[in-house]
Amino acid sequence: MTKKSDTQRVIDGLKKLAFGKVNDAVSLVFAEDMPPPEILANMQLFNISSVKRVKGGGVEVQFFDRQKALEKLYEYALSNQNGKISESLLKALADSSQGDDDDAV
């Protein structure tokens, strides 16, 4: 198993922000009871930037900005290798966005 570079970890995180699902977060908002810890541990909640309880018993969930994540990924691709567009990164971004249309909430 190879260890990922810090740059690759940042790119992977930005991809999760840009293309990650928010279904688990939305299901938590509408759940009547809090799921058990073992269920929570397996939920995809990476895209959440903050959670607040509001007066009246509601919950406010804020997500990271997908567009900003895409912009950062694009900036990295443009600056990679002395200003040449990293074709492999752009291809990976294009590939990860394929088929995600049904993930919108």
N, CA, C and O atoms as a GROMACS GRO file, in nm:
protein
  420
    1MET      N    1   0.085  -0.117   0.000
    1MET     CA    2   0.000   0.000   0.000
    1MET      C    3   0.090   0.124   0.000
    1MET      O    4   0.182   0.134   0.080
    2THR      N    5   0.062   0.217  -0.089
    2THR     CA    6   0.143   0.338  -0.099
    2THR      C    7   0.077   0.451  -0.021
    2THR      O    8  -0.046   0.463  -0.017
    3LYS      N    9   0.162   0.532   0.040
    3LYS     CA   10   0.112   0.647   0.116
    3LYS      C   11   0.087   0.762   0.019
    3LYS      O   12   0.171   0.792  -0.065
    4LYS      N   13  -0.029   0.826   0.032
    4LYS     CA   14  -0.063   0.937  -0.055
    4LYS      C   15   0.014   1.062  -0.014
    4LYS      O   16   0.038   1.085   0.105
    5SER      N   17   0.053   1.141  -0.112
    5SER     CA   18   0.119   1.268  -0.083
    5SER      C   19   0.016   1.365  -0.026
    5SER      O   20  -0.104   1.346  -0.043
    6ASP      N   21   0.066   1.469   0.040
    6ASP     CA   22  -0.025   1.570   0.094
    6ASP      C   23  -0.106   1.635  -0.018
    6ASP      O   24  -0.225   1.661  -0.002
    7THR      N   25  -0.041   1.659  -0.130
    7THR     CA   26  -0.111   1.719  -0.245
    7THR      C   27  -0.224   1.630  -0.291
    7THR      O   28  -0.334   1.677  -0.318
    8GLN      N   29  -0.198   1.499  -0.302
    8GLN     CA   30  -0.302   1.407  -0.346
    8GLN      C   31  -0.416   1.399  -0.246
    8GLN      O   32  -0.532   1.385  -0.285
    9ARG      N   33  -0.384   1.407  -0.116
    9ARG     CA   34  -0.489   1.405  -0.014
    9ARG      C   35  -0.578   1.528  -0.025
    9ARG      O   36  -0.700   1.519  -0.008
   10VAL      N   37  -0.516   1.645  -0.053
   10VAL     CA   38  -0.594   1.768  -0.070
   10VAL      C   39  -0.683   1.757  -0.193
   10VAL      O   40  -0.801   1.793  -0.189
   11ILE      N   41  -0.628   1.706  -0.303
   11ILE     CA   42  -0.706   1.689  -0.426
   11ILE      C   43  -0.822   1.594  -0.401
   11ILE      O   44  -0.934   1.620  -0.444
   12ASP      N   45  -0.796   1.484  -0.332
   12ASP     CA   46  -0.903   1.388  -0.301
   12ASP      C   47  -1.013   1.453  -0.216
   12ASP      O   48  -1.131   1.430  -0.238
   13GLY      N   49  -0.972   1.535  -0.118
   13GLY     CA   50  -1.069   1.605  -0.034
   13GLY      C   51  -1.152   1.703  -0.114
   13GLY      O   52  -1.273   1.712  -0.096
   14LEU      N   53  -1.087   1.778  -0.203
   14LEU     CA   54  -1.161   1.872  -0.288
   14LEU      C   55  -1.258   1.799  -0.380
   14LEU      O   56  -1.368   1.848  -0.405
   15LYS      N   57  -1.218   1.683  -0.430
   15LYS     CA   58  -1.309   1.603  -0.514
   15LYS      C   59  -1.431   1.558  -0.432
   15LYS      O   60  -1.543   1.559  -0.483
   16LYS      N   61  -1.408   1.519  -0.306
   16LYS     CA   62  -1.521   1.479  -0.221
   16LYS      C   63  -1.616   1.596  -0.198
   16LYS      O   64  -1.738   1.578  -0.197
   17LEU      N   65  -1.558   1.716  -0.179
   17LEU     CA   66  -1.643   1.834  -0.160
   17LEU      C   67  -1.720   1.868  -0.287
   17LEU      O   68  -1.838   1.902  -0.282
   18ALA      N   69  -1.653   1.857  -0.400
   18ALA     CA   70  -1.714   1.896  -0.527
   18ALA      C   71  -1.819   1.795  -0.575
   18ALA      O   72  -1.921   1.834  -0.631
   19PHE      N   73  -1.794   1.667  -0.554
   19PHE     CA   74  -1.880   1.564  -0.614
   19PHE      C   75  -1.945   1.470  -0.512
   19PHE      O   76  -2.020   1.381  -0.551
   20GLY      N   77  -1.917   1.490  -0.384
   20GLY     CA   78  -1.968   1.398  -0.282
   20GLY      C   79  -2.119   1.407  -0.264
   20GLY      O   80  -2.182   1.509  -0.292
   21LYS      N   81  -2.174   1.298  -0.217
   21LYS     CA   82  -2.318   1.291  -0.192
   21LYS      C   83  -2.354   1.360  -0.061
   21LYS      O   84  -2.273   1.363   0.032
   22VAL      N   85  -2.473   1.415  -0.055
   22VAL     CA   86  -2.523   1.478   0.068
   22VAL      C   87  -2.646   1.405   0.121
   22VAL      O   88  -2.713   1.454   0.212
   23ASN      N   89  -2.676   1.291   0.064
   23ASN     CA   90  -2.795   1.216   0.100
   23ASN      C   91  -2.799   1.181   0.249
   23ASN      O   92  -2.904   1.193   0.313
   24ASP      N   93  -2.685   1.139   0.305
   24ASP     CA   94  -2.684   1.101   0.446
   24ASP      C   95  -2.713   1.221   0.536
   24ASP      O   96  -2.785   1.209   0.635
   25ALA      N   97  -2.658   1.337   0.501
   25ALA     CA   98  -2.683   1.457   0.581
   25ALA      C   99  -2.830   1.496   0.576
   25ALA      O  100  -2.889   1.533   0.677
   26VAL      N  101  -2.889   1.488   0.459
   26VAL     CA  102  -3.030   1.523   0.445
   26VAL      C  103  -3.117   1.424   0.522
   26VAL      O  104  -3.215   1.464   0.584
   27SER      N  105  -3.082   1.296   0.519
   27SER     CA  106  -3.161   1.198   0.593
   27SER      C  107  -3.151   1.224   0.744
   27SER      O  108  -3.248   1.199   0.816
   28LEU      N  109  -3.036   1.273   0.792
   28LEU     CA  110  -3.024   1.307   0.934
   28LEU      C  111  -3.115   1.423   0.971
   28LEU      O  112  -3.176   1.423   1.078
   29VAL      N  113  -3.125   1.522   0.883
   29VAL     CA  114  -3.209   1.638   0.910
   29VAL      C  115  -3.354   1.597   0.927
   29VAL      O  116  -3.425   1.649   1.013
   30PHE      N  117  -3.400   1.503   0.845
   30PHE     CA  118  -3.539   1.463   0.847
   30PHE      C  119  -3.568   1.344   0.938
   30PHE      O  120  -3.684   1.303   0.952
   31ALA      N  121  -3.465   1.287   1.001
   31ALA     CA  122  -3.485   1.172   1.091
   31ALA      C  123  -3.553   1.218   1.219
   31ALA      O  124  -3.522   1.324   1.272
   32GLU      N  125  -3.644   1.137   1.267
   32GLU     CA  126  -3.712   1.169   1.392
   32GLU      C  127  -3.624   1.139   1.512
   32GLU      O  128  -3.628   1.211   1.612
   33ASP      N  129  -3.543   1.035   1.503
   33ASP     CA  130  -3.453   0.996   1.612
   33ASP      C  131  -3.310   0.991   1.558
   33ASP      O  132  -3.288   0.962   1.441
   34MET      N  133  -3.214   1.020   1.646
   34MET     CA  134  -3.074   1.014   1.610
   34MET      C  135  -3.034   0.868   1.589
   34MET      O  136  -3.063   0.784   1.675
   35PRO      N  137  -2.968   0.835   1.477
   35PRO     CA  138  -2.924   0.697   1.456
   35PRO      C  139  -2.817   0.658   1.558
   35PRO      O  140  -2.752   0.745   1.616
   36PRO      N  141  -2.798   0.529   1.581
   36PRO     CA  142  -2.696   0.484   1.675
   36PRO      C  143  -2.555   0.521   1.624
   36PRO      O  144  -2.536   0.540   1.504
   37PRO      N  145  -2.456   0.532   1.714
   37PRO     CA  146  -2.321   0.573   1.677
   37PRO      C  147  -2.257   0.489   1.566
   37PRO      O  148  -2.183   0.542   1.483
   38GLU      N  149  -2.285   0.359   1.564
   38GLU     CA  150  -2.224   0.274   1.460
   38GLU      C  151  -2.279   0.309   1.321
   38GLU      O  152  -2.208   0.294   1.221
   39ILE      N  153  -2.402   0.355   1.313
   39ILE     CA  154  -2.459   0.401   1.185
   39ILE      C  155  -2.401   0.537   1.148
   39ILE      O  156  -2.362   0.559   1.033
   40LEU      N  157  -2.394   0.627   1.244
   40LEU     CA  158  -2.336   0.760   1.220
   40LEU      C  159  -2.193   0.751   1.171
   40LEU      O  160  -2.152   0.827   1.083
   41ALA      N  161  -2.116   0.658   1.226
   41ALA     CA  162  -1.975   0.644   1.189
   41ALA      C  163  -1.958   0.606   1.042
   41ALA      O  164  -1.854   0.635   0.982
   42ASN      N  165  -2.058   0.544   0.983
   42ASN     CA  166  -2.048   0.500   0.844
   42ASN      C  167  -2.116   0.594   0.745
   42ASN      O  168  -2.119   0.567   0.625
   43MET      N  169  -2.171   0.704   0.794
   43MET     CA  170  -2.240   0.798   0.706
   43MET      C  171  -2.140   0.890   0.637
   43MET      O  172  -2.035   0.922   0.692
   44GLN      N  173  -2.175   0.932   0.517
   44GLN     CA  174  -2.092   1.025   0.440
   44GLN      C  175  -2.132   1.167   0.478
   44GLN      O  176  -2.230   1.221   0.425
   45LEU      N  177  -2.056   1.228   0.569
   45LEU     CA  178  -2.088   1.361   0.620
   45LEU      C  179  -1.974   1.460   0.594
   45LEU      O  180  -1.968   1.566   0.656
   46PHE      N  181  -1.884   1.425   0.505
   46PHE     CA  182  -1.765   1.507   0.476
   46PHE      C  183  -1.801   1.646   0.426
   46PHE      O  184  -1.730   1.741   0.455
   47ASN      N  185  -1.909   1.660   0.353
   47ASN     CA  186  -1.946   1.788   0.291
   47ASN      C  187  -2.010   1.887   0.388
   47ASN      O  188  -2.038   2.000   0.348
   48ILE      N  189  -2.034   1.848   0.512
   48ILE     CA  190  -2.098   1.938   0.608
   48ILE      C  191  -1.994   2.033   0.666
   48ILE      O  192  -1.889   1.990   0.714
   49SER      N  193  -2.025   2.164   0.662
   49SER     CA  194  -1.934   2.261   0.723
   49SER      C  195  -1.979   2.298   0.863
   49SER      O  196  -1.894   2.331   0.947
   50SER      N  197  -2.108   2.294   0.892
   50SER     CA  198  -2.155   2.322   1.028
   50SER      C  199  -2.297   2.270   1.049
   50SER      O  200  -2.374   2.252   0.954
   51VAL      N  201  -2.328   2.244   1.176
   51VAL     CA  202  -2.461   2.200   1.216
   51VAL      C  203  -2.501   2.283   1.337
   51VAL      O  204  -2.423   2.298   1.431
   52LYS      N  205  -2.623   2.337   1.336
   52LYS     CA  206  -2.673   2.418   1.447
   52LYS      C  207  -2.815   2.377   1.480
   52LYS      O  208  -2.895   2.346   1.392
   53ARG      N  209  -2.845   2.377   1.608
   53ARG     CA  210  -2.984   2.364   1.651
   53ARG      C  211  -3.041   2.504   1.654
   53ARG      O  212  -2.980   2.596   1.709
   54VAL      N  213  -3.158   2.522   1.597
   54VAL     CA  214  -3.222   2.653   1.595
   54VAL      C  215  -3.340   2.652   1.691
   54VAL      O  216  -3.391   2.547   1.728
   55LYS      N  217  -3.381   2.772   1.730
   55LYS     CA  218  -3.495   2.782   1.821
   55LYS      C  219  -3.617   2.716   1.758
   55LYS      O  220  -3.638   2.724   1.637
   56GLY      N  221  -3.694   2.653   1.838
   56GLY     CA  222  -3.812   2.584   1.788
   56GLY      C  223  -3.785   2.437   1.758
   56GLY      O  224  -3.874   2.366   1.712
   57GLY      N  225  -3.661   2.391   1.785
   57GLY     CA  226  -3.631   2.250   1.768
   57GLY      C  227  -3.578   2.209   1.632
   57GLY      O  228  -3.555   2.090   1.609
   58GLY      N  229  -3.559   2.302   1.543
   58GLY     CA  230  -3.507   2.267   1.411
   58GLY      C  231  -3.356   2.250   1.409
   58GLY      O  232  -3.288   2.278   1.508
   59VAL      N  233  -3.307   2.206   1.296
   59VAL     CA  234  -3.164   2.187   1.276
   59VAL      C  235  -3.125   2.256   1.147
   59VAL      O  236  -3.194   2.244   1.045
   60GLU      N  237  -3.014   2.329   1.151
   60GLU     CA  238  -2.962   2.396   1.032
   60GLU      C  239  -2.830   2.330   0.995
   60GLU      O  240  -2.737   2.324   1.076
   61VAL      N  241  -2.821   2.280   0.872
   61VAL     CA  242  -2.700   2.216   0.823
   61VAL      C  243  -2.646   2.299   0.708
   61VAL      O  244  -2.718   2.330   0.613
   62GLN      N  245  -2.519   2.335   0.716
   62GLN     CA  246  -2.455   2.409   0.608
   62GLN      C  247  -2.351   2.319   0.544
   62GLN      O  248  -2.281   2.245   0.612
   63PHE      N  249  -2.342   2.328   0.412
   63PHE     CA  250  -2.249   2.247   0.336
   63PHE      C  251  -2.136   2.334   0.282
   63PHE      O  252  -2.151   2.454   0.263
   64PHE      N  253  -2.022   2.270   0.257
   64PHE     CA  254  -1.913   2.340   0.190
   64PHE      C  255  -1.956   2.375   0.049
   64PHE      O  256  -2.042   2.308  -0.008
   65ASP      N  257  -1.897   2.478  -0.008
   65ASP     CA  258  -1.932   2.530  -0.139
   65ASP      C  259  -1.869   2.442  -0.249
   65ASP      O  260  -1.747   2.437  -0.263
   66ARG      N  261  -1.954   2.373  -0.325
   66ARG     CA  262  -1.904   2.286  -0.433
   66ARG      C  263  -1.832   2.365  -0.541
   66ARG      O  264  -1.730   2.320  -0.594
   67GLN      N  265  -1.883   2.482  -0.573
   67GLN     CA  266  -1.822   2.561  -0.679
   67GLN      C  267  -1.680   2.604  -0.640
   67GLN      O  268  -1.589   2.601  -0.723
   68LYS      N  269  -1.659   2.642  -0.515
   68LYS     CA  270  -1.526   2.681  -0.470
   68LYS      C  271  -1.429   2.562  -0.478
   68LYS      O  272  -1.314   2.578  -0.516
   69ALA      N  273  -1.477   2.444  -0.442
   69ALA     CA  274  -1.393   2.325  -0.452
   69ALA      C  275  -1.354   2.299  -0.597
   69ALA      O  276  -1.239   2.267  -0.626
   70LEU      N  277  -1.450   2.312  -0.689
   70LEU     CA  278  -1.420   2.294  -0.831
   70LEU      C  279  -1.321   2.399  -0.880
   70LEU      O  280  -1.230   2.368  -0.957
   71GLU      N  281  -1.338   2.523  -0.835
   71GLU     CA  282  -1.246   2.629  -0.876
   71GLU      C  283  -1.104   2.599  -0.828
   71GLU      O  284  -1.009   2.618  -0.904
   72LYS      N  285  -1.089   2.551  -0.705
   72LYS     CA  286  -0.957   2.518  -0.653
   72LYS      C  287  -0.895   2.402  -0.731
   72LYS      O  288  -0.775   2.404  -0.761
   73LEU      N  289  -0.974   2.303  -0.764
   73LEU     CA  290  -0.923   2.191  -0.844
   73LEU      C  291  -0.879   2.239  -0.982
   73LEU      O  292  -0.775   2.197  -1.032
   74TYR      N  293  -0.957   2.327  -1.041
   74TYR     CA  294  -0.923   2.379  -1.174
   74TYR      C  295  -0.796   2.465  -1.166
   74TYR      O  296  -0.710   2.454  -1.253
   75GLU      N  297  -0.784   2.549  -1.063
   75GLU     CA  298  -0.664   2.630  -1.045
   75GLU      C  299  -0.541   2.541  -1.032
   75GLU      O  300  -0.436   2.570  -1.091
   76TYR      N  301  -0.553   2.433  -0.957
   76TYR     CA  302  -0.442   2.341  -0.941
   76TYR      C  303  -0.405   2.278  -1.076
   76TYR      O  304  -0.287   2.267  -1.110
   77ALA      N  305  -0.506   2.238  -1.150
   77ALA     CA  306  -0.480   2.177  -1.281
   77ALA      C  307  -0.409   2.274  -1.374
   77ALA      O  308  -0.319   2.235  -1.448
   78LEU      N  309  -0.447   2.401  -1.370
   78LEU     CA  310  -0.385   2.501  -1.456
   78LEU      C  311  -0.242   2.531  -1.415
   78LEU      O  312  -0.156   2.554  -1.500
   79SER      N  313  -0.214   2.532  -1.285
   79SER     CA  314  -0.082   2.568  -1.237
   79SER      C  315   0.016   2.451  -1.237
   79SER      O  316   0.136   2.471  -1.224
   80ASN      N  317  -0.036   2.332  -1.251
   80ASN     CA  318   0.048   2.213  -1.246
   80ASN      C  319   0.143   2.210  -1.365
   80ASN      O  320   0.103   2.239  -1.478
   81GLN      N  321   0.266   2.177  -1.340
   81GLN     CA  322   0.370   2.163  -1.442
   81GLN      C  323   0.388   2.289  -1.525
   81GLN      O  324   0.367   2.288  -1.647
   82ASN      N  325   0.426   2.397  -1.458
   82ASN     CA  326   0.460   2.524  -1.524
   82ASN      C  327   0.350   2.580  -1.612
   82ASN      O  328   0.376   2.625  -1.723
   83GLY      N  329   0.227   2.577  -1.562
   83GLY     CA  330   0.118   2.639  -1.635
   83GLY      C  331   0.049   2.550  -1.736
   83GLY      O  332  -0.052   2.590  -1.793
   84LYS      N  333   0.099   2.430  -1.759
   84LYS     CA  334   0.033   2.337  -1.851
   84LYS      C  335  -0.083   2.271  -1.778
   84LYS      O  336  -0.072   2.234  -1.661
   85ILE      N  337  -0.193   2.256  -1.846
   85ILE     CA  338  -0.309   2.190  -1.786
   85ILE      C  339  -0.276   2.042  -1.767
   85ILE      O  340  -0.231   1.974  -1.859
   86SER      N  341  -0.299   1.995  -1.647
   86SER     CA  342  -0.279   1.855  -1.617
   86SER      C  343  -0.396   1.777  -1.674
   86SER      O  344  -0.505   1.773  -1.617
   87GLU      N  345  -0.373   1.714  -1.788
   87GLU     CA  346  -0.479   1.640  -1.856
   87GLU      C  347  -0.533   1.527  -1.768
   87GLU      O  348  -0.653   1.499  -1.770
   88SER      N  349  -0.445   1.462  -1.693
   88SER     CA  350  -0.492   1.351  -1.611
   88SER      C  351  -0.585   1.400  -1.500
   88SER      O  352  -0.684   1.333  -1.469
   89LEU      N  353  -0.555   1.515  -1.439
   89LEU     CA  354  -0.643   1.568  -1.335
   89LEU      C  355  -0.776   1.612  -1.394
   89LEU      O  356  -0.881   1.582  -1.338
   90LEU      N  357  -0.773   1.681  -1.507
   90LEU     CA  358  -0.898   1.724  -1.570
   90LEU      C  359  -0.982   1.604  -1.613
   90LEU      O  360  -1.104   1.607  -1.602
   91LYS      N  361  -0.917   1.500  -1.662
   91LYS     CA  362  -0.990   1.378  -1.701
   91LYS      C  363  -1.052   1.314  -1.577
   91LYS      O  364  -1.166   1.268  -1.582
   92ALA      N  365  -0.976   1.309  -1.468
   92ALA     CA  366  -1.030   1.251  -1.344
   92ALA      C  367  -1.149   1.331  -1.293
   92ALA      O  368  -1.247   1.273  -1.245
   93LEU      N  369  -1.142   1.462  -1.302
   93LEU     CA  370  -1.254   1.545  -1.260
   93LEU      C  371  -1.376   1.520  -1.348
   93LEU      O  372  -1.488   1.508  -1.297
   94ALA      N  373  -1.354   1.512  -1.477
   94ALA     CA  374  -1.465   1.487  -1.569
   94ALA      C  375  -1.526   1.350  -1.542
   94ALA      O  376  -1.648   1.334  -1.542
   95ASP      N  377  -1.440   1.250  -1.520
   95ASP     CA  378  -1.488   1.115  -1.494
   95ASP      C  379  -1.567   1.107  -1.364
   95ASP      O  380  -1.668   1.037  -1.357
   96SER      N  381  -1.522   1.180  -1.259
   96SER     CA  382  -1.593   1.171  -1.132
   96SER      C  383  -1.727   1.243  -1.135
   96SER      O  384  -1.812   1.217  -1.050
   97SER      N  385  -1.746   1.331  -1.230
   97SER     CA  386  -1.875   1.400  -1.237
   97SER      C  387  -1.975   1.323  -1.321
   97SER      O  388  -2.093   1.356  -1.318
   98GLN      N  389  -1.932   1.224  -1.395
   98GLN     CA  390  -2.023   1.145  -1.478
   98GLN      C  391  -2.114   1.061  -1.390
   98GLN      O  392  -2.069   0.993  -1.298
   99GLY      N  393  -2.243   1.066  -1.419
   99GLY     CA  394  -2.338   0.981  -1.348
   99GLY      C  395  -2.379   1.034  -1.212
   99GLY      O  396  -2.453   0.966  -1.141
  100ASP      N  397  -2.333   1.153  -1.172
  100ASP     CA  398  -2.370   1.207  -1.042
  100ASP      C  399  -2.498   1.289  -1.047
  100ASP      O  400  -2.538   1.344  -0.945
  101ASP      N  401  -2.563   1.298  -1.163
  101ASP     CA  402  -2.684   1.376  -1.175
  101ASP      C  403  -2.794   1.326  -1.084
  101ASP      O  404  -2.876   1.406  -1.038
  102ASP      N  405  -2.798   1.196  -1.055
  102ASP     CA  406  -2.903   1.142  -0.971
  102ASP      C  407  -2.874   1.160  -0.823
  102ASP      O  408  -2.957   1.124  -0.739
  103ASP      N  409  -2.757   1.216  -0.789
  103ASP     CA  410  -2.721   1.236  -0.650
  103ASP      C  411  -2.772   1.368  -0.595
  103ASP      O  412  -2.764   1.392  -0.475
  104ALA      N  413  -2.825   1.452  -0.680
  104ALA     CA  414  -2.872   1.583  -0.633
  104ALA      C  415  -2.990   1.566  -0.538
  104ALA      O  416  -3.073   1.477  -0.556
  105VAL      N  417  -2.994   1.650  -0.440
  105VAL     CA  418  -3.102   1.644  -0.341
  105VAL      C  419  -3.185   1.769  -0.349
  105VAL      O  420  -3.281   1.784  -0.275
   0.00000   0.00000   0.00000
